[in-house]
Amino acid sequence: MKNVIIGTAGHVDHGKTQLIKALSGIDTDRLSEEKKRGITIELGFAHIDNDAGYNIGVIDVPGHEKFIKNMLAGISGVDFVLFVVAADEGIMPQTKEHFEILQALGIDDGIVAITKKDMVDEEWLEMLFEDVKDFFKDSFLESKPMIAVSSKTGENIDALKAEILKKCDRESKRREEPELFRLPIDRTFSMQGFGTVVTGTLVDGVLRLNDEMIIYPEDVTVKVRGIQTYGSDTDEAVAGQRTAVNLSGIKKENAPRGSVLAAPGAVTVTNMLDAEMGVFKSSDRQILNNSRVHLHTGSKEVLAKVIIMDREVMVSGDKAYVQFRLEEPIAIRRGDKFIVRFYSPVITIGGGRILDANPEKHKRNREDVMTEFEILASGDVDEIVYLKAGKWKYYKERELGQELGLTEAEARHIIKSLADHGRVLILADGSIVSEDKLKVLGDTLSQIIDEYHSQNPMVEGIPKRELLSRLKEYRHIEDDKLGQAIIYKFLDSGMLEDKEKTISLAGFKVEFSDEQLALMDKISQMYSEAGVETIKNEEIYKLVGDKNVASALQAELISQGKIFKLDASYYIDTKAWDIAVAAGRELGIEKPEGFTLAEYRDKLEISRKFASILLSALDKYGITVFNGEYRKTIK
């Protein structure tokens, strides 16, 4: 069954609530003050019964200018609008304000209902029709059905209902994937014996009994105990339905209007937004850069500063790219619409759409920033993913998809396509980086290691832990796994060279003086003469007088194949190592059941100390295996 949400709009006391009652039989004024004053203050809800198989929900919004914020909380999730103009008054101030709000929110379809037909004559009505047509000229309501009705007598109510049913046949733009579920909360209350109940328009996705969801931005996990749509219990609610949800695990104070009930990760919690904003043509107010404003989106109202990217002031009819810096966090999704109201006096001045729900803080009047805004505004998701992959944050597939309002499968498809074309790379930890960002990371690593080589010319490379630490500091990386994945990428590409405990730029070699080369020959001779009873490193350090230089000389002798590293304290002449290995293998053949340290010592005719050092090295390099008592040769 198709689900449709209709919102009303129009000036105060133009008969919206009475019209809904005539269409549905439901009085949406639920507060005693509303009954007393005869105007709608809070949002009202009804549903229209029909035989066409549609679930039609109607949101009755306040018309009075004092309650515009309540109107905004209800109108943002509708499929089309029922725009009400009273026949006896015509176009009035809130008629104009509501109309501009609808256009800013991207609502693109509707029906115009001329109410109170019974209060005017035909000549007046004909004249009013012309005025209303002129008012809606060149807008989404131009040429849309316009029907004069009387809620009092019932005249043309059936004709209006027939037009509503025709509108319900249009294709829905809502997303129905469960992972995208979200319901902006416009009302919260407690029921004895049930606990907390929240209501709202289910904007995207599907909600089922016993689902675990999250209240954002409060970040409270809740469980769905019960669901109602249009007054009836159900096991499932889908996109496009007015929905009441009974929640466990939360008090009503922790799920206020403006919060969002959503699937994990389905919305972005943020204190900053990039947006495209327009000032209403009817507005006589200017918006100065850094102005404080009321921002309305979904059912949420928040104070914010508006930073205009390319000018000092916006006036009537202007459109510009802006960044909102919010005074409290909100839960949002890219592409959501918003309305802006002046801080004081609180009047509606403009609106637009969210381009980026998690932006960096921008500098104004910069060409590169404006280019990024153009990419965001274009709606080209491939290019937006590429842009995001080049920013300061390191995204994984799921995170990126969630921030852009994509399913995991959609995000995976886009990222794979970009990776196949060499525009992004997926690191070992799953992080996605653009080709430009990868170049910056490579340049950063080169700079760090080059600086280290300059400061330590006799050291073969920078210690791995130090390289990781410096990379994290230079590129503001918090996660060790991410830093290691970046380093691994450049080791794999051949730009860097792994030297066990250190890393160098590929091809880096320590340059030795003639004096150091002579020392190297002497050290090689010392290892050769020592044989299997090798020399401890401290003797080499003492000979050279500088530990770093000594280590560099040892590393060079290893690269020349003259010595072999046993452990952190000992190296050995390679010919002596061959003898030590051969002795172990011979004993392995002679004693297949295993041999002891003493037997190995006697075989080489060396001290127990050196026998132990050599056998530990044989174990380390996988030539022997020790069971605590005997050793066996395994290769």
C-alpha positions, 0 to 999 in steps of 0.5 A: 500500500502506498504511503503519502504525507500531505502538509497544509499551509496558509495564513492563520484562520484561513480554515486549514483545520476545518478543511482537514476535519471535512476531509478526514472527520478528525479534529486536529486541534488537540490542545485546550488553548487551541479550542479556546483561541480557534487557531492551531498552535501545535502540529495536528495529525489526521488520515484520510480514509479512501477506497483507492488503497492509499495511506494518506496522512495529513499534517495540520500546521499552524498559520499564525506567525508566532508559531511558524517554528511549529509549522516548520517542524511538520512541513519538511517531511511532506510529499505535497502540500494542500495550500489554503487561501480563504475566499473572504481574505485572499493573499495575506502575510503568512500566505506569502511566508508559507509559500516561500518556505515551501519553495525553500524546502524543495516541495514541488507539488500541491493543490490550492484549496480556496476555503470559505466559499460559502462566505463570498459570491461568485463574482468575488470568487472569480476575482480571487481565483485570478489573484491567486493564479497571479500569486502562484505564477512561475512557481511549482503551484502554477497550473496546479488544481485549484478548488473552491470548497466550503468545510461548513456546507461540504461543497466540493469536498469530494472533488478536492478528495478526488484531486488528492487521490490523483496526486497520491499516484505519483512516484515516491522519492523516499528511500525504503532501505532499512539501513537508512531509517530515520524519523525526525521527532516532532512530539514526545510524551509518556503513557502510563504502562507504556513509557515513552512514545515519540511521533514523527513522519517516517522520512526514509527506511523501515521500522520494525518491532524489537528493532534497536535504534538510536536517538540522535544527537543524544546517542541513546540506544533504544528498543522498539516496543510498539508501533502505530500508524494512523491509530492502528498497531502494526509490526512495521512502519515504512517511509511516508507514514505518520508513525508513533513509536513506543520506546524502551530504555529512554525517558521522554526528556532524552528524546525531545522534539528536534531529535531523530530516531534513526538506524545506527549511522543513518544520520550525521551528528554535527556542529557545522554545515556547508549549505547553499542558501537563498534569501527570500525575494520578499525579505527586506532584511539583509544577512551580514556575514557572521550573523546569528540566525535561527536554523530550522531543519526537520523538526529541529531549531538551533541557533547558528552563525552563518559564514558567507563564503564569497561576500559580506552581505546577502540581500533579497533574492541573493543565493550564496554558499554558506557555512553554518557554525551551530551552537549545539549539535544536530542530527542531519543528512546531506541533501536535507532542506532548511529554513533560516529565521532572523535572530531578532526580530524572529522573522523568516528570511531564507532557506536552502539545502545541506551540501555537507553534513561534516565539513572542514572549517573554511576560509572565506573568499578562496577559489579552491573552497568555492570549487569544492562547494560547486562540486558539492552542489552538483550532486555528482556523488562520484565526485563528492566521494573523491572530494571527501577522500581527499579531506583531513578525515580518513573515511572507511567505506561504511562511514563515507556511505553513512555521511553521504546518505548512501547504502553500504552497497551504493558506497562500495560500488562508487568506491570500487569504480573510483579505485578501478580508475586509480582515483582512490586507493583503499589502504590495508586498514580499509581507509580510502584516500584520493590520489592527491591525498596519497601524494601528500602522504608520500611527500610527508613521509619523504620529508620526515625520513629525509630530515632524519637521514640529514640529522643521522647520516650514519644511521641506515634508517629511522626507527619504525616507531619514530616514523609512525609517531612523526607521521601521526603528528604531521598529518593529525592521525590518531589511529596507529593502524591507519598510520601503519597502513600508510607506511605499508603502502609506500613500502609496498610501492618501493618508495621506502625500504624496510631494514628490520627495525628501521625504514629508509628511503629506497636506495639510501646508503650510508656514505663512509669516509676513508677512515671509516672504511678502514675501520670496517675492514678491521671489524670484518677481520676481527669477526673472521678471527673470532670465528664461532666464538664471536665478538659482543657489540660493545667491543665494536662500539668501543673500537669505533668510538660512536655507536651509530657509526659502529652500527652503520659499519655493521649494517654495511658488512651485513649488506656485503655478506661478510657478517650475520646478525645473531641477536641484539648483542652479537654478530658473527662472521658468515663463514663461522655461521655456516660452520655453526649451522652445519654442526647443528644439522650434522648432530640432527642426523646423528641424533634424530631423537634430539641433541643437547646443548652440551653435545653441540658445545663439544661438537664445536669445541667452544664454551657453553656460553657461545654454544647457547648464543648460537643455538638460540640463533638456530632456533630463531631462524627456524633451523632447530626447534627446542622442546625444553630439553632437546633440540631437533633440526627441522631444516 
